[in-house]
Amino acid sequence: MDCLIRDATVADAAPISQVIIAALGESNTQDYPAEIIEQVQRNFSPLAILGFLTQRKVYVATVGNALVATASLDRNIVRSVFVAPVYQGKGLGRRLMETIESMAWREGFKQLRVPSSITAQGFYLSLGFTKIRDEFHGAERTIIMDKTLGQ
């Protein structure tokens, strides 16, 4: 699939929000109850995305003119890796993670950490991440994973 990975811009805030909300609503529902999905979705409004753009390095993947995936790097922490449901399983998440890992390495980080959803744990395992521990925020379970870079 021909896609372009680039830095996110302010104009991408609403499309990023749409991709994340759609992915949460379709992909994560098998692992989390509806009230958790709705709570997490509220954290990814266009306004929240605009805030992330000032705090993190945010990337997007586009196919044609459509924004179809996003991921971000907050120092050495991977955040908000989401692919639009129709594009999942086509390698876009993997390509975004390659970009994230390269950027982290260039910035001098030797270790990456990711707070993974239950849904994404297998994806991160396939990229060489290992589970460190579970964290619970109320009923929401997050799997903390890490990976040593440059090996």
Secondary structure, DSSP 8 states (H G I E B T S, - for coil): ---EEEE--GGGHHHHHHHHHHHHHHHGGGTS-HHHHHHHHHTT-HHHHHHHHHHSEEEEEEETTEEEEEEEEETTEEEEEEE-GGGTTSSHHHHHHHHHHHHHHHTT-SEEEEEE-TTTHHHHHHTT-EEEEEEEETTEEEEEEEEETT-
